[in-house]
């Protein structure tokens, strides 16, 4: 009797690691995709914006923070009072997370670090990060400074050979609003905010 109990105990001990591995097995790709789709549907939507023919909507309850060198995503969000359960994904050095503080559509400084607003690509379901940079093609480059003054922007770089000007939105300037204003400006041929959706990972 004791021998049989000893064998059963030994068998249970031998199988325990396998049972644990089975419990921690990664979810199938289909289940992950379904979970992500449900999470995306649950996100609050804000203002719409059009960027090079693609339709986007602001995500007021989702922000992004840039992690410093060697920092983990969890360490990056800890400075905002968030935890690892709030992290949605990483895009290179940018960590995208849920936040209880509603973002007003502009880049802001929180605890000494820039916090970026996000948008959702209506076609692909991809979350994009708005960097605060606007890429503008004036009809005439001589209007570049006047365009900046009109829309409350800082001109950061001009590429006359491409007829492109990069602007930074000032603190408190909603990127959806300023983008729409630039697109409606008769001096502007095209304008759109820079959005980080995909980051190439070196092989």
Secondary structure, DSSP 4 states (H G I P E B T S, - for coil): -HHHHHHHHHHHHHHHHHHHHHHTPPPPHHHHHHHHHHHHHHS----EEEETTEEEEEEEEEEEEEPPTT--HHHHHHTTT--GGGEEEEETTEEEEE-SSPP-SS-EEETTEEEEEEEEETTT--EEEEEEEEEEEESSGGGHHHHHHHHTEEEEEEETTTTEEEEEEPTT--HHHHHHHHHH-TTEEEEEEEEE---PPP-
